[in-house]
C-alpha cells in the first residue's frame, strides 16, 4: 500500500487559452487534489508548446526572468516586446512581436505583415550575450518566410534593380538576390533551436500559405500569390545557401519563419513540446513520481499531433507513471490519446453551460474537476487494498 506521505504528484499542463495561464492551472489542480491527498507532495511544472504564453510558462516555472525589448508588430508599429532568460539560455516567442493576437481582425493581411519584430527580439538576445536560444514560433500573423526576421539581423533582400524589397510576403516575388555582408557576427556563435508543433513544408497545398494563410486574412487569390512569392523566395535563398530546405518538416510553420530560421540562422526545428520538456528537465522531475496530471483547454484527435498532454504522457509512460488529463472540453476522437500514454480524461464542465459561462467559471470548475478526479483515484486505491 502506498504511504500517502510519500505520494508525489507532478502537475504539467498547458494553459487554458483565454482563462488561465499554465501556472494558474497547476495551482488550481493542486488545490483540488490536496482536498483528497493533503499529505502528498506536489511539483508544478508550467508547460507550453512554443506558442503564445511559452515565455511566461517557462520563466514562472523555472524562476527565470523577463527582459523587455523595443520592437515592431507585424505591421511595423512600435511595441514593447520581451524574451525570457533561464540561466544562460534565452527563450523567445515570436507571437510577442509578430503574433496574430496583436492585430485587430480587420488588420490581418499576410501580403504585407512582417517578422521584423521577431528579428529584433532575437538580435536583442544575441546582443545581450546569449548563445543558446530557443524560439517558439506559434501564433504568427505573417507569411514572409522569415525575411523580415532576417532583415533585422542585417540581411538585405534586393530586386533586379538592386533596390531593397518592402516588408511582407507578396514582395518576395520580386527577390533576385540577397546580401549578407552586414549580418550580425553573433549569429555564427549561436545555437538556435526552434520549438514548432507542426510539420508543414514551405510550399504547396500543405504549405505555409495554403494551410495557414486564410486564418491570417488571405483569400484564395492571396494564397496563390503568397505561395508563388515564397516559391521564388525559396529558389533564391536555396541557391545562396547551397542546399534544399523547402520540404523539411516545419519549414512552413509561422508563415515560413521555420524556413527562414533554418536558412539564415542555421537553426534546428524540433517538436515544440519536446523542446520545452527538455528545457524544464522533465525526466529528472519524474523521478519518484506516482501520478502525472496534465491538460489543456480542449482535448481531441488533434492532441496527438504534438500537443502538450500527449508530449507529457509519452515521457511519463517511459517511466511507468500513470497520466490523468484534466481538460476544459472533450472533442471528437479524443480517445486517440489513450494510445499515447494518457490513462483517463476528466472534463472541467460539471453541467450543461454556454462557452462564455464555462470560461467565466474556469477556475472554479478546474479545481473541482481535480478534486473529483482524485476522489476516483482514491476509490481505486481502496479497491486495490481489498
Buried (B, 14 or more C-beta within 10 A) or exposed (E): EEEBEEBBBBBBBBBBBEBBBBBBBBBBBBBBBBBBBEEBBBBBBBBBBBBBBBBBBBBBBBEBEBBEBEBBBBBBEEBEBBBBBBEEBBBBBBBBBBBBEBBEEEBBBBBBBBBBBBBBBBBBBBEEEBBBBBBBBBBBBBBBBBBBBBBBBBBBBBBEEEEEBEBBBBBBBBBBEBBEEEBBEBBEEBBBBBBBBBBBBBBBEEBBBBBBBBEBBBEEEBBBBBBBBBBBBBEBBBEBBEEEBBEBBBBBBBBBBBBBBBBBBEBEBBBBBBBBBBBBEBEEBBEEBBBBBBBBBBBBEBBBEBBBBBBBBBBBBEEEBBBBBBBBBBEEEBEBBEEBBBBEBBBBBEEEEEEEEBBEBBBEBBBBBBBBBBBEBEEEBEEEEE
